[in-house]
Amino acid sequence: QKKQFILIKQHQELINEEIASIEDEKTLKMVVIEEKKKEKSAIQGDKEKQEEIYKEFKQEEDVILAALKKSQKDKAVLQNKIAEAIRREIAEAEAEARRKAAAAKKSDASTTTSTETASASFAETKESLALSKSFEGNRGKLPWPVEKGTVTEKFGKNPHPTLKNVYTNNRGIDISAPKNSQVRAVFEGEVTSVLNIPGAGKVVIVKHGNYRTVYSNLQESYVKKGDKVKTKGIVGSLLVKGSNMSVAHFEIHQVNGAAVNCLNPSLWVTH
């Protein structure tokens, strides 16, 4: 009996140890389950947070796209108005040439001479040709249209700074400058148009022979059609964009007969 008692006691101890081991394992498994629950809850929380961020980003993206569309629409209006103004200038010059040719024809009895006069009147004047040549000679040396600034949108195709696979097309360059900066002519010439365009403020076009420089986003223009301007002569002041800056939009066009070519201003201004 004594031996059996000792054996039973030993078995009881083994059973107790096994029970304790099972309890420890159970406790460990409960800890693991709790950790898994917390991990799952954290993942769910991250997922919800990511979905919330995505929704916010999507809303922000929609706002940016809407603003971009409006900006592109304003740019299209600006481009059309500038092109229309330059075409009108060309038409006026041709009409004036025809008027002079007609006047010459009346005063000249010779058919040959009148034909030559009519033909010659459509060509650029000597003064205009000299100005064109001088403007071309200053390619890469022209002063900036603002005294201080940084090019924030280049000529041609530009990727959007935040939206993937979204591009804008610029017919000139955009220069960020201090608030209300003054805009100056990059070369001597004659003011041929002063326009007021929604979304682009006032626009001044200056003729340099068969070249045109265009200054947009003006709050005020200090010149009028027919005014002569000198290099660095002030033509206006910029609109305010944001709280402490302005943006100048600057273009250069070359007129070849009835055709108008848009040039990259960065190749013409000094660096």
C-alpha positions in Angstrom: 0.0 0.0 0.0 2.8 2.3 0.8 4.4 1.7 -2.6 1.1 2.3 -4.3 0.6 5.5 -2.3 4.1 6.7 -3.4 3.3 5.7 -7.1 0.0 7.5 -7.0 1.6 10.6 -5.5 4.2 10.6 -8.3 1.5 10.2 -10.9 -0.4 13.1 -9.2 2.7 15.3 -9.4 3.2 14.4 -13.1 -0.5 15.2 -13.7 -0.2 18.5 -11.9 2.9 19.4 -13.8 1.1 18.5 -17.1 -1.9 20.6 -16.0 0.4 23.5 -15.2 2.1 23.1 -18.5 -1.3 23.1 -20.3 -2.3 26.2 -18.4 0.9 27.9 -19.3 0.4 27.0 -23.0 -3.2 28.1 -22.8 -2.1 31.5 -21.3 0.5 31.9 -24.0 -2.1 31.1 -26.7 -4.5 33.6 -25.2 -1.7 36.3 -25.3 -1.0 35.4 -28.9 -4.7 35.6 -29.7 -5.0 39.0 -28.1 -2.0 40.2 -30.0 -3.5 38.9 -33.2 -6.7 40.7 -32.4 -4.8 43.9 -31.7 -2.9 43.5 -35.0 -6.1 42.8 -36.9 -7.7 45.9 -35.3 -4.6 48.0 -36.2 -4.6 46.7 -39.8 -8.3 47.5 -40.0 -7.7 50.9 -38.6 -4.8 51.5 -41.1 -7.1 50.4 -43.9 -9.8 52.7 -42.9 -7.3 55.5 -42.5 -5.8 54.8 -45.9 -9.3 54.8 -47.4 -10.0 58.1 -45.7 -6.7 59.6 -46.9 -7.5 58.3 -50.4 -10.9 59.9 -50.3 -9.4 63.2 -49.2 -6.7 62.9 -51.9 -9.3 62.1 -54.5 -11.4 65.2 -53.4 -8.2 67.3 -53.5 -7.3 65.9 -56.9 -10.8 66.7 -58.2 -10.4 70.3 -56.9 -6.9 70.5 -58.5 -8.2 69.1 -61.8 -11.1 71.6 -61.8 -8.7 74.5 -61.1 -6.4 73.2 -63.9 -9.3 73.0 -66.4 -10.3 76.5 -65.6 -6.7 77.7 -65.9 -6.3 75.9 -69.3 -9.6 77.5 -70.4 -8.3 80.9 -69.3 -5.0 80.2 -71.2 -6.9 79.2 -74.3 -8.9 82.5 -74.2 -5.6 84.4 -73.7 -4.0 82.6 -76.6 -6.9 83.3 -78.9 -7.1 87.0 -77.9 -3.4 87.5 -78.5 -3.5 85.7 -81.8 -6.5 87.7 -82.8 -4.8 91.0 -81.8 -1.7 90.1 -83.8 -3.8 89.1 -86.8 -5.7 92.4 -86.5 -2.4 94.3 -86.5 -1.3 92.5 -89.6 -4.6 93.2 -91.3 -4.4 96.9 -90.4 -0.8 97.1 -91.7 -2.0 95.5 -95.0 -4.9 97.8 -95.2 -2.6 100.8 -94.7 -0.3 99.4 -97.3 -3.2 99.1 -99.8 -4.3 102.6 -99.0 -0.8 104.0 -99.7 -0.6 101.9 -102.9 -4.0 103.2 -104.1 -2.9 106.8 -103.3 0.4 106.2 -105.2 -1.5 104.7 -108.1 -3.7 107.8 -108.4 -0.7 110.2 -108.4 1.4 108.0 -110.7 0.4 107.7 -114.3 2.8 104.8 -114.9 1.3 101.3 -114.5 4.7 99.7 -113.9 5.6 102.2 -111.3 2.3 101.9 -109.4 2.6 98.1 -109.4 6.1 98.3 -108.0 4.9 100.8 -105.3 2.0 98.5 -104.3 4.4 95.6 -104.1 6.9 97.5 -102.1 4.4 98.9 -99.7 3.6 95.4 -98.3 7.3 94.9 -97.3 8.7 96.0 -94.0 9.9 99.6 -93.9 13.7 100.2 -93.5 13.2 101.3 -89.9 11.1 98.1 -89.2 13.7 95.9 -90.8 16.5 97.5 -88.8 14.5 97.0 -85.6 13.9 93.4 -86.5 17.6 92.8 -87.2 18.6 94.5 -84.0 16.0 92.4 -82.0 17.4 89.2 -83.6 20.9 90.4 -82.8 20.1 90.5 -79.1 18.8 86.9 -79.0 20.0 85.4 -75.6 20.8 88.9 -74.3 17.4 90.5 -73.8 16.7 91.6 -70.2 14.0 89.9 -68.2 10.4 91.3 -68.3 10.7 91.6 -64.4 13.7 92.8 -62.4 13.6 89.7 -60.1 11.9 86.4 -60.5 12.1 82.6 -61.2 10.7 80.7 -64.1 8.0 78.5 -62.6 6.6 77.1 -65.9 8.7 76.6 -69.0 7.8 77.0 -72.7 6.0 74.0 -74.3 4.8 70.8 -72.6 5.1 70.8 -68.8 4.3 67.9 -66.3 1.9 68.9 -63.5 3.8 69.1 -60.2 1.4 66.8 -58.3 -0.8 64.9 -60.8 0.6 62.0 -62.7 0.2 61.8 -66.5 -1.2 65.4 -66.5 0.5 68.0 -68.7 0.0 71.6 -69.6 1.1 73.4 -72.7 2.6 76.9 -72.4 3.1 79.3 -75.4 5.4 81.4 -73.3 7.1 81.3 -69.9 5.6 82.0 -66.4 7.8 83.9 -64.0 7.1 84.1 -60.3 8.0 87.5 -59.0 7.6 89.6 -55.8 4.1 90.9 -55.2 3.0 93.7 -57.5 6.2 93.7 -59.4 6.5 96.0 -62.4 6.8 94.6 -65.9 9.2 96.1 -68.4 9.7 95.9 -72.1 12.6 93.6 -73.1 13.4 95.8 -76.1 12.5 99.1 -77.7 9.4 99.1 -79.8 5.8 100.4 -80.3 2.8 99.3 -78.3 0.3 97.9 -80.8 -2.3 96.5 -78.4 -3.5 96.8 -74.8 -6.1 94.2 -74.0 -8.3 93.4 -71.0 -8.7 89.6 -70.8 -10.7 87.8 -68.0 -8.3 85.5 -66.2 -5.2 87.2 -67.5 -5.8 90.8 -66.4 -4.4 93.3 -68.9 -2.2 92.3 -71.8 0.3 94.6 -73.6 1.7 93.7 -77.0 4.9 95.5 -78.2 6.0 95.5 -81.8 9.8 95.2 -82.6 9.8 95.1 -86.4 8.4 91.7 -87.4 8.6 90.5 -83.8 6.0 90.9 -81.0 6.6 90.6 -77.2 3.5 89.9 -75.1 3.2 90.8 -71.3 0.2 89.2 -69.5 -1.3 89.1 -66.0 -1.1 92.9 -65.6 -3.1 94.6 -62.9 -2.4 98.0 -64.4 -1.0 99.0 -67.8 1.0 102.3 -68.0 1.0 102.5 -71.8 -1.5 102.8 -74.6 -1.6 101.8 -78.2 0.8 103.8 -80.3 3.2 104.6 -77.4 6.9 104.1 -78.0 8.8 102.2 -75.3 12.4 101.8 -74.6 14.3 98.7 -73.4 13.4 98.2 -69.7 10.7 100.8 -70.0 7.8 100.0 -67.6 4.6 98.8 -69.3 2.6 97.9 -66.2 2.4 96.1 -62.8 1.4 92.5 -62.0 -1.7 91.1 -60.5 -1.3 89.5 -57.0 -1.4 85.7 -56.9 -1.7 84.2 -53.4 -0.6 86.4 -50.5 2.9 87.5 -51.4 3.7 86.9 -55.0 2.8 87.7 -58.6 3.3 85.7 -61.9 4.3 87.3 -65.2 3.3 85.5 -68.4 5.7 86.4 -71.2 5.6 85.4 -74.9 7.6 86.2 -78.1 6.1 85.9 -81.6 7.6 86.3 -85.0 5.5 87.5 -87.9 6.3 86.2 -91.3 3.8 87.6 -93.8 0.4 86.3 -92.6 2.0 83.5 -90.5 2.8 84.0 -86.8 5.4 81.7 -85.0 5.5 81.3 -81.3 9.1 81.3 -80.0 10.7 80.0 -76.8 11.4 83.2 -74.6 14.0 81.3 -72.6 16.3 81.3 -75.7 16.0 85.1 -76.0 16.4 86.5 -72.5 19.7 86.6 -70.7 20.4 83.8 -68.1 
